[in-house]
């Protein structure tokens, strides 16, 4: 007799998501990666991203004996009790004036340092928007318009950040250059496929191998309509970002403290404790959200019908970042996770014994207040809505709100990208 039903599957999938988020909790994982505290010189802590406030809290706890100073930029709602490291807020996913002001303030803190000083940089996903500081000759309005175009383009995160780095006075290694000749140790939480430090928050402390020419090619490839001043800046290509091997980056080091694969492995371990055999499909799945949903549904059907690539009861786990390509001006409701999940549910069409979760470990999926959602065999019928029409209109959230499958955590203050779990009984 099958022990799995809607209630038990829902509870299991929520527990798996909790395991993923816990595996990336800075208060748990950060301290082990701290460098030795310097015997001389100052310690300045800087940071940007969705996890930066909690990372700063972890540093203050671990280095309670040190006279720390510094500043981190986090999203609104990420307030934590920091005593020595200043907390500033910025806007995400569309940048704002607060973040630009805070980024300029952070660069100011790094003036006149010496080789005896240590700069500890706390970097996590979301930092690109939070620390948007225009390059000379560009305005914040130019970058806000560009950011909207990037988000609407359907371009992968690496492509978006290549363009961002060539419009910035902060990212693409420029934060580390500002700290030269001090030692810079970066602690990073990855939210990008492949864990490329040059892409996480647009790599403010690492050399940037991309070029103005590549940025221009990406704008053309994705058909982006960017402000005239932005296009002129990219065309002029006057001041390239600092590249790997730049002598001003010689005294830098990066330590990855949490990654999508770490989260998936934690989910796999939790699944084994539930009597489920886990299979990790990969931590870097990319593509249009609805297409990924269809592919994952096909895999789930293979398990249910043929016991391949493994027999049930099992759970298929994956991570990465899908994209949603929307027509300019479209007002959807939801994010890439609920769009992926709704496509999966429509493809399965109520197939029995299959449940799925798609959610963002930062606790916020797109423009919704939920991290994502859970779908089961009865979700589409329970919603009472035209799910196919809502998927076409990018209004996936409405289906799960009506069916009662929302996963709502609020900001988790960490971010190792999206996780997906498909339970097949």
N, C-alpha and C positions, 0 to 999 in steps of 0.2 A: 504494500500500500504506500502511495506517495505521501511523504510527510509534509511536503511543501504546499502552502496555500498563499493567498494574497497577503494575509497578515504576517505570516512568518517570513515570507520573501521580502516584504517591505522592511521589516525589522532588520533582517540580515543585510540588505543593501545599505540601509542607513548606518549600520555598525561598520560596514566596510568603508564608507565615506569618512566616518569619524576616525578610523585607523589611518587613512591617508593623510588627513589634516594633522593628526597628532604626530605623525612621523616627521612633519616639517615644522613643528612648533619651536621657535627660536629659544624659548626658555628651557627646552629639553636638549637641543642639539648644538647650540652655539658655543657654549663654554669650552668644549673639548677642542675647538679649532682656534682659540685665541693664541696669539703669539706671546712669547715672554714679554713681560712689561719692561720697558727700557730702564736702564740704570741711571741715565741722565737724559735731560731734554724733556720736552712737553709731550703730552698725549692728547691729540685732538681727534674726536670721533665725529665723523660726518656720515650721512646716509640718505638714501632716497628710495622710495618704493612702498608697496603695500604692506610689507613686513618690517619697514625700518623702525617704527616706533617700538614694536615688541623686541626687535633685535637690540635696540638701544637699551631697553629695560634689562635684557639679559646681560649686556655688557656692564651696566651699573651694578647688577647683583654680583657678577663674577669678579669685578675689579672694585670692590667696595673700598679698598685701601688706597686707591689711586686718585689724585686730584684731576679728574677728567674735565675737559671742556669740549664743546662742539655743538653740532646742530644736525637734526635730521628732518626730512620733509616727508610727510605721510598724508594719506587722504583724509578728508573730513570724516569724523566719526572714529578715528584711530587714536583717540586721546588715551594716554596712559600716564601713570604717576612717575615722571622723570624728574630727578633732582639736580643733576649736574649737566645733562645734555639738553639743550633747548629743542623744543618741538615746534615745527612750523607745519602749516597745512597747505596743500595745493589741490587742484581740481583734476579729476580723472573721469572719463577718458579724454574729455576736451580740456586743454590747458587753460589756465587763468592767470591773472596778474599776481595773485598771492604766491603762486609757485615760482614765477619769474623773479619776484622780489627776494624770495627765500634762497633761490639758487645764486643770485648775485651776492647775498649776504654770506652764503657758505664759501664762495670763492674768496671773499674778503677775509675770512678767518684763516686762510691758508697763505697769506702774504708773510714774507720775511721769516720763513721757517729755516731751520738748519738741518744738517745731516744727522744730528743727535735726536731730532724730533721724530715721533711716530704718529702717522695719520692712519687711523683705523676706519676704513670705508665699509659701510653696511649697505649692500646693494641688493635689490629685489625687483621683481616685475612691477610694472606700472610706473617706474621711475621716469620714463621718457616724457610722459605728459606732466607729471608732477614737477619736473625740473626744467620745463621748457623756457630757455633763455635765448632770445634771438641773437644770431650773429650780427655783427656790425652792418648797418644798412637795412636791416629788416625790422619789422614791427611785430609786437605780440599778435596783433590782428592778422598779419600775414601768416603766422605760424598756426593760429587757431583755424583759419580757413584751410590751410594745408592739412592739418590733422583731421579735419572733417572729411576732406577728400580722400585721405589715406584710409580712414575707417570704412568709407563707402566703396572703396575700390576692389575689395576682395583680395588684396595683395597679402602674401604671407608676412609674418612679423619681421623676418630678416630683411625683406625688401623695404618695408615701411621704415625700419630703423636705419637702413643705409641712407635713405633720403633725409630723415630727421637729423642724422649726425652731420650732414653737410649744410645744415641751416642753423646750427647751434653754437653757442659760446660756452657750453657746459659739457656736453656729451662727447662721445668719440675720443676718449683719452684726455680731454681738456681739464677735467677735475684733477687728475694726477699730475699733469704738467704744472698746474697752479701750485701744487704742494712741493714741487722740486726745490731743493735737494733732499727733502725729508724722506724717510722710509715710508712707503705706503703699503699697507696690508689690507687687501679687500676680502671680506667675508661675503659670499654671494649665495643667494637662494635662487635656483634656476626655475624659470617659468617658460622656457623656450625649448622647442624640439632640438635635440642634440646638445643641450646645455652649453651653447657657445657663449662665453663671457662677453664677446664683442656685441652680442645681441641683447643680453639681459640689460634692461633699462638703457639701451643704446650705449652700453660700455663706457661709462664716464671715467674709468680708471685703467682702461686697457687700450693698447694701440689699435687703430682702425685700419684694416687692410683695404677697405672699399674706397672708391674714388668719386670725384665729381662726375666723371664720365659714366660710371655705373649708375649713379643716382639719376642722371638725365635719361639713360636708357630705360630705367625702370618706370619713370614717369611716362615715357612714350609707350612702353609695352602695356601698361595698365590703363592707358587712355585717361590719365588724370588731368583735370583742369585746375591748375594752380595759379595763385595771384601773379601778376606781371612781375612784381619785385622779386618773388621767389624764383621764377624762371630766369630772370636776369642774373640773380646771384648764382644759380647753378651753372648757367652758361659761362659766366665770367671765371668761376673756379679759382679765385684769387688765392685763398689761404686753405690749403689742404689740411685735413685732420692729422694729428700725429700718428705715425705709422709704427707697427711693431719694429723694435730695434732702435727707436728714437732714444738717444742718450738720456733725455729727460725722464724716460720711463725705466731706466736701468735699475733703480732701487725700488721696484714694485713687485708685489707677490699677490697671487690670488688663491683663495681656498674656498672650494665649493662645499657648503655645509648642509644643503638639502637639495634634492633633485626629484623630478617626476618618477624616476625609477625607484628611488628610495620609498616613495609613497606607494607605488604599485607593489613592491615587495612586502610592505607592511600589510597591504590589503590581502595579498596572497597568504600570508601567515595567519591573518584573522580568518580567512575563508577555510583554511585547513581545520581550524578549531571548531568550525561549524559543520564539519563533515563534507565540505565541498572541495573538489579537486580544482585548483586554480590553473589557468593558463594565461600567461602574460603575452599579449599579442605584440606589444611594443610600447615605447614611451614617447614616440614622436610621430603619431599619426596626424597627417595634415590633409587638407582638401576641403571642398565645399561641404558644409555641415550636413545637408540633406543627402549628399552622395555617400558620405561616410556612414550615415545611419542606415542606408540601404545595404551597404556592404556588410556591416556588422549584423544586420538582420539575416542576411544570407548565411553567415557563419553559424548563427544560432540555430537556424533551420537544419543545417547539416548535422549539428550535434543532436538535435531532437529526433531527426529521422534516421540517421545513419550511425550515430555514436562517433562521429569524426569531426574535428581532429582528436576528440576524446569523448568518452561516454559521460553521461550525467550520473548523479547530480554534480554539476560543475559550475564554474564561473569564469567567463572570459573577461579579462582585464586589459584596459588600454589607457594610454595617456597621450598628450599632445595638444595641438591647438587647431581646430577647424576654423573655417572662415564663412562668413555670410555676405554674399554680394547683393547689395540693395541698390535700386535705382535712386539717383539723387533726389532728396526730399522725401523719401519714403519714411513713414513713421510706423515702425514695427512695435511688437510687444513681446519681449523675451530676449533671448540671446542665442549664441551658437549651440549651447548645450540643450536647451529645450527644442531648438530647431532640429538638431541631430536626433534627439529622442523621438520627436513626433514623426519624423521620416521613418525611423526604425519601427515605430508602432504601426504606422500605416502599411509598411511592407510586410510585417508579420500578420496584420489583419486579424488579431485576436487569437493567434495560435496558442493552444493551451500549454501550460507548464513553462512559460518563458516570461521573465520579468527583467527590467533593465533600469539602470540609473545612469544619468549623465549630469555631471555637476562640476562647478569650478571651485577649486580648493580655496580661493580667496573669499568665498561666500557670496559673491555677486556675479550673476550671469547676465552679461549685456546690460540692458537698461531696466532690468527687473530688480526686485528686492529679494529674490531667491537665489540660492546657489545653483539650482537646477531642479530636476524632478525625477520621479519614478513612474514607470509605465508597466502595466501588466495586461493580461488578456482582456480585461473588461474596461480598460481606460477609455478607449474611444467611444464605446457605447455609453459609459457612465457620464461622459462630458455632455452628451446631448447636442453637440455642436458639429458643424461641417468642418471636420479636421483638415481635409484636403484643401479646402478653400483658405482656411486660416494659415496653413503652411505656405501656400502660394503668396499670401499677403504678409509673410514674416510675423505672424501673430500667434506663434506657437504657445506662448505663455497662457493664453486664455483657455486652451484645452485642459492643461494640467491644473489650473486654478479651479476650473469647473469640476474636474474629476477627483480632486482632492489628493493629487500626487506631488505637491510641491515639497521641495527640500529647502527649508529656510533656517539659516544659521546666523545671519548677520555677518559683518566683516570678521573673518577669522584671524586677521593680522599676520597671515602668512600667504604664500602663493607659489605652488609648484604646478600651475596650469590645471587643465581639465583632467578629470578621471572618469572612466566609464566602466561599468560592471554589468554583465549580462548573466543572470542566473538561469540555468536550464535544469529543470528537475529530472 
